[in-house]
Structure formats: C-alpha cells, structure tokens
Amino acid sequence: MDRIEQFKKAYEDRHDLARKWKEETGGKVLGYFCTYAPEEILYAANILPVRILGGHEPQTVTEEHLFAMYCPFCRDCLAQGLLGKYDYLDGVMISQSCIHIRQAFNSWVEHVPIEFSYRLPMPHGVQHPASTGFFNEELIKFKGAVEQWTGKTIDDAALT
C-alpha cells in the first residue's frame, strides 16, 4: 500500500484508531476545532489530540443550534458530535477561530456529553511584542487546566 493509500485508510478509520488507542493506553482523547491547539501539552499529559472534522454526510441536526447562514464545515463538525461520531472524546477545546466554529464549539459543550472543555485565547496581533507574553500566559493556564483535569503534573521535560 503506498503512502497516499495509508493516509486515506488512517483518515477513514480515524474514529476506530482513536477508540483503540484509548482502550489500549487508558489515556484521554481530546477533540479540537482549530489548528492552533497546543498538541505538545496534550501529548505530555498522555492525551490523544484529535482534530474534529466533518463527515461529508447529509445531516439535519444542527438547525436548532446554528444559524442557517453558517458555513457547512462548522455545521458538519457539530453534526458529528450531536450524532455521536466522536463519542469517544473525553473533552473538546477551541482556540481563536471564526464565530461560526466558536458557536459549533459552544453547542457541542452544551449538548454533547464530555467531561472537559477549554477555550484558548489567542493574540490577535501576533507580530506585536506583547503577543508572546500574552500567549505564554495562556498556554500556562491551559497546561494548568489539563493538569487539573487529568490529575497529572506535566513537567518541562515532557514538553520537549
């Protein structure tokens, strides 16, 4: 099987692979809505980060949760949660993103059973000198929230 076929198979089997990882390791699985998720912190805590993606299937379960004008991607992501496709997730997080996916996250937190959720603020002006300090503090807060959730301390060596 060539690399493209391997990648396709892993994508198609992503839910089963995550369930298997969770069963074999006893670790937690956290879904994230945006690419800005600090995966290093999650890996250091023995948490499997899983990108929440749409399923490209027709759905009719998001109408009461999202405005009809919201993009199909955010509607599909939320539908996957509402339909139980990500029932193996222990938590979800979001970092800075569009208002549409933020509403999908809010509805997920309210209507899909999970034990942990987190909203990670991001600096808007990433080139501004204050952005580094701001974001560093937000990552420290996130790390603390993950430690509290898992009951495990994440040391600096685990982050390298």
N, C-alpha and C positions, 0 to 999 in steps of 0.2 A: 504494500500500500504506500503510495507516495505521500509527501508531506501535506499537500493540499487535501487529500482524502482523509488523512489522520486528523487534520484540523476540522474538517467538516464533520467527521464522526464524533469528535470531542464536543463540538458545538451541539450537535443533535442529541447527544447523551448527557449534556451538562447537568441536568437535574439528577439523573441516576448516579453520576460520578460524585456529585456533592453529597448525596444521601449516603453513598458508600463510604466516602471519606469520613463523614460524621460518625457513622456506625463503627468504623474501624479505629478511629482515633479518640472518640469521646469528646472531640473538640466542638466548639460552637461554629455556626455558619452565619455570617452577616452579609446581607444584601446591600448593595449601594447603587444609587441612582445616577451618579455623576462620576466622571473620570478623575476628579480631584480627591478621591478617597485616599487617605494615607495608609496604604496597604501594609507598609512596614510595621506599623504599630499593631495591626491585626495579626500579621504573621507571628510577631514576637509574643503575642498572647495566645498562640495556638488557635486562632480563629481563621477560618477559611473565608476570604472575601469573594463574593460572587456578584458580578455585575447583573443588575436587573435589566432584562431586555424584553422586548415584546415577543409575542409568539406568532405574529403574522397570521392570526386566525380571526375570523369574524367574531365579534362579541357584542353583547347588548347590556352589559352590566355596569357600565360607567356613567350612564346618563344622569343618574341622581347625584353623582359625585363631582363631575367636571362639566364645565360649560361646553356646549356643542362646538364652539369655535376653537377649542383647544386642539393641539396637534394630535395626529393619530398615534405618534410614538408614546406620548405620555398616557394617552387613553389605553393603549395596548399594555403598557407596563402595569398600570393599575389593574387592568382586567386580569392579568396573570396572577396577581396577588389575590384578588377577590375570588377567582376561580380555583384557588388552591394549588396552582402550579408550583409555587415556591413555599409549600407547606413545611419544608424542612428548615426554613430560616428561623434563627433564634432572635434576630434583630435586623434592623434596617438603619441606614444612615444616608444623609444627603449633605453635599457641600454646595457652594454657590452655584446656582443654575437658574434657568428661566422660571418664570412664575408658573408656567404650565406643569413642569415636572415637580415643582415645590408643592402644588396642590395635589398632585398624584401621591406624593410622599405623605402629606397631611392626611389624606383619605385612607391611605394604607395603614398608617399608625392608628387611626381611629377605628377601622373596620376589619383589619386582618390580625388575627392573634399572633402577637410577638411579645417577647419579654424585654426588649431593649430597643430604643430608638435614639438617634442623635442627629442634631443639625449642626454642621461645622461651618461657622462663618469664614468667609474668605475675604482678603483685602481686595478692594475694587481697583485701586491704583497700584498694581504690582511693582511698578518702577519707582514708586515713592519710597524714600528712605525709611519711613515709619512702617512700611508694609512688613518688613522682615520681622521686626519685634512683635508686631501685632499677630502675625501668623504663627510665630513661635509660641506665643502665649496660648493661642487657640489650640495648637497641637498638644501642648502640655495639659490643657483642660480635657481634651479628647482622650488622651492617654489615661488621665485620672479616672474618667468616666468608664473606660474599658476595664481598668483595674478593679474598680468598684463592682462592675457588672460580673466580672469573671472571678473575683476574689484572688487574683494573681497579680503579683508585682512584676512590672516589666522593667528590667534593668537595662542600662545603656548597652551592655554587651549584646543583648538580644536584638537590639535595633541596628547593629552593624552587619 
